[in-house]
């Protein structure tokens, strides 16, 4: 799971501190013993008598494991963290990491920072903010969302959790205990072999887990989409969507993810006849022939033009109403199955 947002983390710290009466951590001098090789100009200390873990402290103060170990050389990783000890968590020699929406440590105002990118020596532009520990040869990136896990990210981009851990040294290994929300991580490297779907069709990423392997048509889910609206637009049924995307929650579609691609067609499947837009609600999904209604055009004129019955026309276009007075101009009506 992703780390706590900084304000939530500060709240946890405050509540915990009130309960057990810890010393203030934002001190210019240490309360306990500390690494003798800590920079002489350290400006902020964390006094670890609060019971919080190393990872939680790093989230609160907004520094990386690399910075912590650089300022406190006696520890090599968070596993060396101990209680009743003072740690340097800020030094003028190194800047504190920032994110797109950042907060100066332990203040209540936020400062919007424009998104930036960096171009490493490999010529690939790296989006920011990026979680520390990313390999230098990364060429594919993913912005971590709240509640993401390494498992669902790996499944979505077609890699393994072990690969994510290799390409992102500070996400907490394959246990993925240190991944940060709203930061970019590496999901592919130069010279890496992309996942081959085996059907010759390039699959866009990210994809929602559970997609069939013979998919050849895709749709990126947007806010407000439903399975019914997607199926109607793609010319398929909700049952087909549920079959081709086994983790969207079946035909009730309770588990569809916004911002992820789902399958809307498969190899060997019958290509649907594209439905022109706009249409009135309720049009039958299996319509194959359409007519653009003109201003002043009546149902009688349309059914005569296509030699169909009024009852069929109303059945195919229920929004027109039983007396066919609800037909809208400049929308498409179904005139053949």
Order of alpha helices (4+ residues) and beta strands (2+ residues): alpha-beta-alpha-alpha-beta-beta-beta-beta-beta-beta-alpha-alpha-beta-beta-alpha-alpha-beta-beta-alpha-alpha-beta
